[in-house]
Amino acid sequence: MLICGCCHAGLLNTLYHVQAHSTGEVVAVLGGMHLAEADECQLAHIVKALQRMGSPYLYPIHCTGERAYIALANAFGMRVSALRAGSTLEFAP
């Protein structure tokens, strides 16, 4: 699971770094994905890359941006859920 405050280095760059330094698969990404300024082409590229990574659960917040949230929700459906202050998530091993 990747927990990020704000992916200033880029969501995919961050995920590629995690993949290079771990043996497990990223099953969920929680946090600011820093996509508020991403254009349609960039969002399409990110969606395809996430699909190749196994379509992790996505919990975007603040700097992800509404347009990016909608693009991710359209691509991944119920695997995308907004986190709000006070949200609680439970993950089983």
C-alpha positions as a Markdown table, in Angstrom:
| # | Residue | x | y | z |
|---|---|---|---|---|
| 1 | Met | 0.0 | 0.0 | 0.0 |
| 2 | Leu | 1.3 | 3.4 | -0.9 |
| 3 | Ile | 0.4 | 6.3 | 1.3 |
| 4 | Cys | 1.4 | 9.7 | -0.1 |
| 5 | Gly | 0.9 | 13.2 | 1.1 |
| 6 | Cys | 1.2 | 14.7 | -2.4 |
| 7 | Cys | 3.0 | 13.0 | -5.3 |
| 8 | His | 5.1 | 16.0 | -6.4 |
| 9 | Ala | 7.5 | 13.5 | -8.0 |
| 10 | Gly | 4.6 | 12.2 | -10.1 |
| 11 | Leu | 2.3 | 9.3 | -9.2 |
| 12 | Leu | 3.8 | 7.0 | -11.8 |
| 13 | Asn | 7.4 | 7.9 | -10.8 |
| 14 | Thr | 6.5 | 7.2 | -7.2 |
| 15 | Leu | 4.9 | 3.9 | -8.0 |
| 16 | Tyr | 7.8 | 2.8 | -10.3 |
| 17 | His | 10.2 | 3.6 | -7.4 |
| 18 | Val | 8.1 | 1.5 | -5.0 |
| 19 | Gln | 8.1 | -1.4 | -7.5 |
| 20 | Ala | 11.8 | -1.2 | -8.0 |
| 21 | His | 12.4 | -1.4 | -4.2 |
| 22 | Ser | 9.9 | -4.0 | -3.1 |
| 23 | Thr | 8.9 | -7.5 | -4.0 |
| 24 | Gly | 5.2 | -7.0 | -3.4 |
| 25 | Glu | 2.4 | -5.6 | -5.6 |
| 26 | Val | 0.9 | -2.2 | -4.8 |
| 27 | Val | -2.7 | -3.0 | -3.9 |
| 28 | Ala | -3.8 | 0.5 | -2.9 |
| 29 | Val | -2.8 | 4.1 | -3.2 |
| 30 | Leu | -4.0 | 6.6 | -0.6 |
| 31 | Gly | -3.4 | 10.3 | -0.7 |
| 32 | Gly | -2.8 | 13.3 | -2.9 |
| 33 | Met | -1.9 | 12.1 | -6.4 |
| 34 | His | -1.0 | 15.6 | -7.7 |
| 35 | Leu | -3.0 | 15.3 | -10.9 |
| 36 | Ala | -5.1 | 18.5 | -10.7 |
| 37 | Glu | -3.2 | 20.0 | -13.6 |
| 38 | Ala | -2.9 | 16.8 | -15.7 |
| 39 | Asp | -4.4 | 17.0 | -19.1 |
| 40 | Glu | -6.5 | 14.3 | -20.8 |
| 41 | Cys | -3.5 | 12.7 | -22.5 |
| 42 | Gln | -1.6 | 12.5 | -19.2 |
| 43 | Leu | -4.7 | 11.1 | -17.5 |
| 44 | Ala | -5.1 | 8.4 | -20.2 |
| 45 | His | -1.4 | 7.4 | -19.8 |
| 46 | Ile | -1.8 | 7.2 | -16.0 |
| 47 | Val | -4.9 | 5.0 | -16.3 |
| 48 | Lys | -3.2 | 2.6 | -18.7 |
| 49 | Ala | -0.1 | 2.4 | -16.5 |
| 50 | Leu | -2.3 | 1.7 | -13.4 |
| 51 | Gln | -4.2 | -1.0 | -15.4 |
| 52 | Arg | -0.8 | -2.7 | -16.2 |
| 53 | Met | 0.0 | -2.5 | -12.5 |
| 54 | Gly | -3.0 | -4.6 | -11.6 |
| 55 | Ser | -5.5 | -1.8 | -11.1 |
| 56 | Pro | -4.9 | -1.0 | -7.4 |
| 57 | Tyr | -7.6 | 0.5 | -5.2 |
| 58 | Leu | -7.3 | 4.3 | -5.3 |
| 59 | Tyr | -8.2 | 6.7 | -2.5 |
| 60 | Pro | -7.5 | 10.1 | -3.9 |
| 61 | Ile | -7.5 | 13.3 | -1.8 |
| 62 | His | -6.9 | 17.1 | -2.2 |
| 63 | Cys | -4.4 | 17.7 | -5.0 |
| 64 | Thr | -5.7 | 14.8 | -7.2 |
| 65 | Gly | -8.3 | 17.2 | -8.7 |
| 66 | Glu | -11.9 | 16.6 | -9.7 |
| 67 | Arg | -11.1 | 15.9 | -13.4 |
| 68 | Ala | -8.6 | 13.3 | -12.5 |
| 69 | Tyr | -10.9 | 11.8 | -9.9 |
| 70 | Ile | -13.6 | 11.4 | -12.5 |
| 71 | Ala | -11.2 | 9.9 | -15.0 |
| 72 | Leu | -9.9 | 7.4 | -12.4 |
| 73 | Ala | -13.5 | 6.5 | -11.3 |
| 74 | Asn | -14.6 | 6.0 | -14.9 |
| 75 | Ala | -11.7 | 3.7 | -15.5 |
| 76 | Phe | -11.7 | 1.7 | -12.2 |
| 77 | Gly | -15.2 | 2.0 | -10.9 |
| 78 | Met | -15.7 | 0.8 | -7.4 |
| 79 | Arg | -11.9 | 0.6 | -6.9 |
| 80 | Val | -11.9 | 4.4 | -6.5 |
| 81 | Ser | -13.2 | 6.1 | -3.4 |
| 82 | Ala | -12.7 | 9.6 | -2.1 |
| 83 | Leu | -11.2 | 10.0 | 1.3 |
| 84 | Arg | -12.5 | 12.7 | 3.5 |
| 85 | Ala | -11.4 | 13.9 | 6.9 |
| 86 | Gly | -12.2 | 11.3 | 9.5 |
| 87 | Ser | -12.4 | 8.4 | 7.0 |
| 88 | Thr | -11.6 | 5.0 | 8.2 |
| 89 | Leu | -10.2 | 2.2 | 6.1 |
| 90 | Glu | -9.7 | -1.4 | 7.1 |
| 91 | Phe | -7.3 | -3.7 | 5.2 |
| 92 | Ala | -7.1 | -7.4 | 5.8 |
| 93 | Pro | -3.7 | -9.2 | 5.4 |
